[in-house]
Amino acid sequence: MQIPYATYPVGNSLYPLALDLFVPTVFFFFLGASYRVFRYLVTYQKPFIPYPSSELRQVSSRHKIADLVNTFANSSRVGIKRKPVTTGVGLLFHTALVLIIFLLAQHMVFWAYYIPPYSALFPLAIPESSEDGLLALTTPNHASITEFVHDIWGPLTVILNGQFLTFFLIIFLGIYLGHKLLLAIKGLSLRAGDWWFFVLLYIDILLGFFATAHIPNDVYWYDNLLGAHILVAEIIIATLPFTRGFHMFEFYLGKVREWYFMVYRRGEK
C-alpha cells in the first residue's frame, strides 16, 4: 500500500522520502539543541577563581589563545596517561567518524546539495574504497576521475577511504556495544540514551556499507538501503540532543566556558 506524502506516493522507495525529511530533521535538531544549550548555561556554576586580578591581567592575548588550545587538549592528555588504550581508540574512532560524515565523497555531495558552498571542500574528498584510492594514484591527472577522487591525500587514500574507515568503525563500535552489553549482564544500569545513539549509529553504518557495496546488487534494494541509511541518520540527528551523542557539543561548550572563566576572565573582580 502506498502512502501519499508531499508530491509523490511513498512505497516504491525510501530514498525520496528520506531526502524530503532532511529539512524537518535539522529543525527538530536545532530545537532540541537550543533547549540543551539553554539548560546548560542556566545550570552551569561559575568556578571560584583564587588568583589576584593584578597578576593575571598581564597575560597576553597570545598566551590566552595558547591556553584555549591547552584547555581542549588537557582531557586527551589526562586520558592518555590514565587509560592510554581506551583513550587512543576513542580518539581514532571519533576521527574516523568525522572523516566519514564530512569528507566521504558521497556524503559531501549530499551536504553540498543542501549547503551549496560546501562544494568548495570537494578537493578534500576521500574515496569510497581502497580500489578507488589506488585508481586515483595510478590514473593520469587529466582523467576525469581525479577531479573528485582527488589525489591531494597521496598514498594515504589507500587507507583513508570509506571502506577502510567503515570497517574500523564497525569493529570498534561493535566492541564498545559488546562491553556495554557485558556491563548490563552484570547488573549495572545504563542510560537509555547511550543504547539509542550507539545502536542506531551501528545500524546506520551497516546500512551505509551495504548500500555503497551494492549488497545485494539490485537497484531496488540499493534505493531502499540508501533511503534507510539516510532515514536512520535523520532519526539520530533529530534525537541527538537527548542522547549520549550530544556530548560532542557539550564537551566543546564546556571547554570554551572553562577557558573563558579560568583564563580570559580569571581574577576579575
C-alpha positions in Angstrom: 0.0 0.0 0.0 1.3 3.4 -0.9 1.0 6.4 1.4 0.8 9.9 -0.2 3.4 12.2 1.1 4.4 15.6 -0.4 4.1 15.3 -4.2 4.7 11.6 -4.6 3.4 8.3 -3.3 5.7 6.6 -0.8 6.1 2.8 -1.1 8.3 2.1 -4.1 11.5 3.6 -2.5 12.6 5.1 0.8 15.1 7.3 -0.9 12.9 10.3 -1.9 11.1 10.2 1.4 14.5 10.4 3.2 15.5 13.4 1.2 12.3 15.3 1.9 12.6 14.7 5.7 16.1 16.1 6.0 15.0 19.8 6.5 12.4 18.9 9.2 15.1 16.8 10.8 17.5 19.7 11.1 14.7 21.9 12.5 14.0 19.4 15.3 17.7 19.0 16.0 18.2 22.8 16.5 15.0 22.9 18.6 16.4 20.2 20.9 19.9 21.6 20.8 18.7 25.1 21.8 16.9 23.6 24.8 20.0 21.6 25.9 22.4 24.6 25.5 19.9 26.9 27.4 19.7 24.4 30.2 23.5 24.0 30.3 24.0 27.8 30.5 21.4 28.2 33.2 22.7 25.4 35.4 26.4 26.0 34.9 28.2 27.1 38.0 30.9 29.7 37.6 34.1 28.4 39.1 35.8 30.1 42.1 38.9 32.0 40.9 41.5 32.2 43.7 44.0 34.4 41.8 44.6 38.1 42.3 43.4 40.2 39.3 46.5 42.4 39.1 48.7 39.4 38.4 46.6 37.7 35.8 45.5 40.7 33.8 49.1 40.8 32.5 48.5 37.6 30.4 48.9 38.4 26.7 46.4 37.5 24.0 48.9 35.1 22.6 49.0 33.2 25.9 45.3 33.3 26.2 44.9 31.6 22.7 47.6 29.0 23.7 45.7 28.3 26.9 42.5 27.8 24.9 44.2 25.1 22.8 45.6 23.6 26.0 42.2 23.6 27.6 40.9 21.4 24.8 44.0 19.2 24.8 44.1 18.6 28.6 41.3 16.0 28.5 43.2 13.9 26.0 46.5 14.2 27.8 45.0 13.0 31.1 43.1 10.2 29.3 46.3 9.0 27.5 48.1 8.9 30.9 45.4 7.1 32.8 43.8 4.9 30.1 46.0 5.0 27.1 44.3 2.2 25.1 40.8 3.3 25.7 41.6 7.0 25.1 43.6 6.2 21.9 40.9 4.0 20.4 38.3 6.7 21.3 40.2 9.4 19.6 40.7 7.2 16.5 37.1 6.3 16.5 35.9 9.9 16.7 38.4 10.9 14.0 37.2 8.2 11.6 33.5 9.1 12.3 34.1 12.8 11.5 36.0 11.9 8.3 33.2 9.5 7.1 30.5 12.0 7.8 32.0 15.2 6.4 34.7 14.1 3.9 33.4 10.9 2.3 32.8 11.8 -1.4 29.2 10.6 -1.4 28.4 12.4 1.8 30.0 15.6 0.5 27.7 15.6 -2.5 24.7 15.2 -0.1 25.9 18.1 2.1 26.5 20.3 -1.0 23.0 19.6 -2.2 21.6 21.3 0.8 24.5 23.7 1.5 26.0 24.6 -1.9 29.1 26.4 -0.5 30.2 23.0 0.9 31.3 22.1 -2.6 34.4 24.2 -2.0 35.7 21.3 0.1 35.4 18.8 -2.8 39.2 18.7 -3.3 39.5 17.2 0.2 37.1 14.3 -0.6 38.2 10.8 0.4 37.3 8.0 -2.0 34.6 5.3 -1.4 37.0 2.3 -1.3 40.7 1.4 -1.3 40.4 0.5 -5.0 39.2 4.0 -5.8 42.1 5.3 -3.8 44.6 3.3 -5.8 42.9 4.3 -9.0 43.3 7.9 -8.1 47.0 7.4 -7.7 47.6 5.4 -10.9 45.3 7.3 -13.3 46.8 10.2 -15.3 46.0 13.6 -13.9 43.9 14.6 -16.9 41.4 11.8 -16.3 38.0 12.9 -15.0 38.1 10.6 -12.0 40.9 12.6 -10.4 38.7 15.7 -10.4 36.7 14.4 -7.4 38.6 11.3 -6.2 41.4 13.8 -5.6 45.0 12.7 -5.1 45.6 15.5 -2.6 45.9 12.8 0.1 48.5 11.0 -1.9 49.3 7.4 -0.8 47.0 7.9 2.3 44.0 7.2 0.1 44.9 3.5 0.3 43.7 3.6 4.0 42.0 7.0 4.0 38.9 5.8 2.3 35.3 4.9 3.1 35.7 1.2 3.0 38.7 1.1 5.5 37.1 3.6 7.8 33.8 1.8 7.8 35.4 -1.5 8.8 37.3 0.4 11.5 34.0 1.9 12.9 32.1 -1.4 12.7 34.8 -3.3 14.7 35.4 -0.7 17.4 31.8 0.3 17.8 30.9 -3.4 18.0 33.5 -3.8 20.8 32.0 -0.8 22.6 28.5 -2.2 22.4 29.7 -5.6 23.5 31.4 -4.0 26.5 28.1 -2.2 27.4 26.1 -5.4 27.0 28.5 -7.2 29.4 28.0 -4.4 31.9 24.3 -4.8 31.6 24.5 -8.5 32.1 26.5 -7.8 35.3 23.6 -5.7 36.6 25.0 -2.2 36.0 22.4 0.3 34.9 22.9 2.1 31.6 21.1 5.2 30.3 18.7 4.6 27.5 20.2 7.5 25.6 23.5 5.5 25.3 21.8 2.5 23.8 19.6 4.6 21.5 22.5 6.6 20.0 25.1 3.8 19.6 22.8 1.1 18.4 21.3 3.4 15.8 24.7 4.5 14.8 25.9 0.9 14.4 22.8 0.1 12.3 23.3 3.2 10.1 27.0 2.4 9.5 25.9 -1.1 8.3 23.2 0.2 6.1 25.6 2.7 4.5 28.1 -0.1 3.9 25.6 -2.4 2.3 24.3 0.4 0.1 27.7 1.5 -1.0 28.9 -2.1 -1.6 25.7 -2.9 -3.5 24.8 -5.8 -1.3 22.5 -7.2 -2.7 23.4 -6.0 -6.2 19.9 -4.7 -7.2 18.7 -1.2 -8.0 15.5 -1.6 -5.9 17.5 -2.8 -2.8 20.1 0.0 -3.4 17.4 2.7 -3.3 15.8 1.3 -0.2 19.1 0.7 1.6 20.3 4.2 0.8 17.0 5.6 1.9 17.0 3.6 5.1 20.6 4.8 5.7 19.5 8.4 5.4 16.4 7.9 7.5 18.3 6.3 10.4 20.8 9.1 10.2 17.9 11.6 10.4 16.5 9.9 13.4 19.9 10.1 15.0 20.2 13.8 14.2 16.7 14.7 15.4 17.1 12.8 18.7 20.8 13.7 19.2 20.2 16.5 21.8 18.6 13.9 24.1 21.2 11.1 23.7 24.8 10.3 24.6 25.8 11.7 21.2 25.2 15.3 22.3 28.3 15.2 24.5 30.3 16.1 21.4 28.7 19.6 21.6 28.5 19.9 25.4 32.2 19.0 25.6 33.3 21.9 23.4 30.8 24.3 25.0 32.1 23.3 28.5 35.7 23.7 27.4 35.1 27.2 26.0 33.4 28.2 29.2 36.2 26.7 31.3 38.7 28.7 29.3 36.6 31.9 29.5 36.4 31.9 33.3 39.7 30.3 34.2 41.9 32.1 31.6 40.2 35.0 29.9 38.4 36.5 33.0 40.2 34.9 35.9 40.9 37.2 38.7 38.3 39.7 37.5 36.7 41.5 40.4 
